[in-house]
């Protein structure tokens, strides 16, 4: 295990208390990442050994996140990556972290499947003197057990979806109509699901004419979205809006609606989605998905940058959000939305917008 972390003495961790929503940074100067892809920087020809315990391979977003991590923690960038795909199994993921500790890696990176159950393994890593970074989803643990977290504000993503739906229905003259809403949630107990549900529910709870019919775990997968939407179609005569907590679930929901001849998107049941991966934005362009709220998967370069900072004895901010996220729509009818007092532009998807998509 490299001792760079201890050579540098006490690392001052500034705990940032800010949260940012899609489309804005409160304090951009606090961003940790200065160079997204660090120069190849091998200490005395020694690779930095990183153990990365990934959620799984459940979605297009996840594949993009994994590809970013593989590229970032590559040997040409000075890393020796130990990678474990936990296949959406929290016990397997905890076991992977324990094996990284036993192998005395230099750093551990975790994208946690669920938020609960992490305190003891995190204490084991701290006792072993191995710094831990959390990316994307969050865990419930003492803040001194990890160096920094790079992820999105999932509550703000959920609120943005609620704000857009409010504006969209007003634009259609349906602001006072009774609206039946079904939610296909992400993996239950993941901070992404908890946050998006919490954010959107703030709008559900504030509108007596919005009726949430149901919320069921679709596991962030296409099959999960299909399974849940099939159930909803059998159970409910009318569904005005389906909120899918990622694009893969939206594809499953579309398949289910198509299988019974129901129209969706621009021509029927409103579909809201999250992630805004390339194929998700393609469906926004085609009018199959009405609005898609970005969640950026490219956090690995920010961890590599923070590792370099630690090695140089520099401060690493306990950063909460690392990158702006955008809000996309099919129709060019909503200019912007306001969430938590911040105005965010709605981007109408065109071919140019789609071609700019990195993932
Ligand atoms: C969100 C991420 C979620 C994505 C899904 O940051 O954890 O997990 O929204 C993925 O696509 O499965």
Boltz pocket constraint, residues with backbone or C-beta under 6 A from the ligand:
constraints:
  - pocket:
      binder: B
      contacts: [[A, 58], [A, 59], [A, 60], [A, 61], [A, 62], [A, 136], [A, 137], [A, 152], [A, 192], [A, 219], [A, 220], [A, 245], [A, 246], [A, 247], [A, 274], [A, 275], [A, 295], [A, 296]]
      max_distance: 6.0
